[in-house]
Amino acid sequence: MTKAVSHPFFARIYPRINAFAEAHGSIEHRQELLAGAHGRVVEIGAGTGANFRHYPPEVTQVVAVEPEPRLRALAEQAATEASVPVETAAGRAEELPLEDDSFDIAVFSLVLCTIADVPGALAEARRVLKPDGELRLYEHVGSERPGFRRVQKALAVPWRLMGGGCHLTRDTERAIKEADFTVEDIRRFYFLINGRANPASPSVIGMARPTT
Ligand SMILES: C[S@@+](CC[C@H](N)C(=O)[O-])C[C@H]1O[C@@H](n2cnc3c(N)ncnc32)[C@H](O)[C@@H]1O
């Protein structure tokens, strides 16, 4: 049976956090993440469904897996206004309730920071992807700058408690390579706060494929 993920406090505040992020560039990041997407897509940890209106028409179906009940209810609402057909499902990244080799694209958007077992989640993504499928990612990551990394480490515990289990210092690109994906494209950037790149928010948008 799928283990529940329940973060009632985070689920209440995430729509406001997302609205703040959208006012500071994340709409454009989501569009970049999903540009050129096509076919069947699995979105893992879909949250409120903030990506749903950005899928291009070449996407024939999105299966959006979200374990947190309150967020999944918001995703179900967002699915009714999506740009393409979206089906929502309960489930965890580490144990996807989906068939092998059945998706063209797996989307991780601000979620590999939170998933408890990243290697397990990436192995599951590989299992459900077709051999020539794409893993798309949009994630905040650990800083490469020692000063900011120290700050991220100092904030780790309160951040995790407030942020529904979110980790600030993950090396997501490395985790993807270790999970036997080949990174084909990756862009590093900072969120813009008041028009300036904020070094406290190192992030990546990229695409990887299962290594053959
Ligand atoms: C910061 S939110 C991001 C939501 C959404 N992907 C977005 O781009 O706005 C992190 C999400 O990861 C989900 N999550 C946490 N643990 C998970 C797991 N083990 N499997 C799948 N999703 C998980 C949370 O419920 C939450 O929806």
Ligand as a Chemical Component Dictionary entry (heavy atoms), coordinates in Angstrom:
data_LIG
# 
_chem_comp.id                   LIG 
_chem_comp.type                 NON-POLYMER 
_chem_comp.pdbx_formal_charge   0 
_chem_comp.three_letter_code    LIG 
# 
loop_
_chem_comp_atom.comp_id 
_chem_comp_atom.atom_id 
_chem_comp_atom.alt_atom_id 
_chem_comp_atom.type_symbol 
_chem_comp_atom.charge 
_chem_comp_atom.model_Cartn_x 
_chem_comp_atom.model_Cartn_y 
_chem_comp_atom.model_Cartn_z 
_chem_comp_atom.pdbx_ordinal 
LIG C1  C1  C 0  7.552 22.378 -3.449 1  
LIG S1  S1  S 1  6.214 21.353 -3.871 2  
LIG C2  C2  C 0  6.271 21.424 -5.645 3  
LIG C3  C3  C 0  4.960 21.175 -6.285 4  
LIG C4  C4  C 0  4.927 21.254 -7.807 5  
LIG N1  N1  N 0  5.721 20.211 -8.413 6  
LIG C5  C5  C 0  5.343 22.595 -8.340 7  
LIG O1  O1  O 0  6.150 22.669 -9.261 8  
LIG O2  O2  O -1 4.798 23.601 -7.854 9  
LIG C6  C6  C 0  6.862 19.729 -3.502 10 
LIG C7  C7  C 0  5.851 18.630 -3.821 11 
LIG O3  O3  O 0  6.457 17.347 -3.642 12 
LIG C8  C8  C 0  5.453 16.487 -3.117 13 
LIG N2  N2  N 0  6.115 15.314 -2.521 14 
LIG C9  C9  C 0  6.694 15.186 -1.308 15 
LIG N3  N3  N 0  7.166 13.941 -1.134 16 
LIG C10 C10 C 0  6.868 13.253 -2.275 17 
LIG C11 C11 C 0  7.074 11.919 -2.703 18 
LIG N4  N4  N 0  7.700 11.028 -1.934 19 
LIG N5  N5  N 0  6.604 11.578 -3.919 20 
LIG C12 C12 C 0  5.984 12.468 -4.711 21 
LIG N6  N6  N 0  5.767 13.750 -4.353 22 
LIG C13 C13 C 0  6.202 14.130 -3.155 23 
LIG C14 C14 C 0  4.747 17.364 -2.127 24 
LIG O4  O4  O 0  3.514 16.818 -1.708 25 
LIG C15 C15 C 0  4.613 18.646 -2.945 26 
LIG O5  O5  O 0  3.499 18.623 -3.772 27 
# 
loop_
_chem_comp_bond.comp_id 
_chem_comp_bond.atom_id_1 
_chem_comp_bond.atom_id_2 
_chem_comp_bond.value_order 
_chem_comp_bond.pdbx_ordinal 
LIG C1  S1  SING 1  
LIG S1  C2  SING 2  
LIG S1  C6  SING 3  
LIG C2  C3  SING 4  
LIG C3  C4  SING 5  
LIG C4  N1  SING 6  
LIG C4  C5  SING 7  
LIG C5  O1  DOUB 8  
LIG C5  O2  SING 9  
LIG C6  C7  SING 10 
LIG C7  O3  SING 11 
LIG C7  C15 SING 12 
LIG O3  C8  SING 13 
LIG C8  N2  SING 14 
LIG C8  C14 SING 15 
LIG N2  C9  SING 16 
LIG N2  C13 SING 17 
LIG C9  N3  DOUB 18 
LIG N3  C10 SING 19 
LIG C10 C11 SING 20 
LIG C10 C13 DOUB 21 
LIG C11 N4  SING 22 
LIG C11 N5  DOUB 23 
LIG N5  C12 SING 24 
LIG C12 N6  DOUB 25 
LIG N6  C13 SING 26 
LIG C14 O4  SING 27 
LIG C14 C15 SING 28 
LIG C15 O5  SING 29 
# 
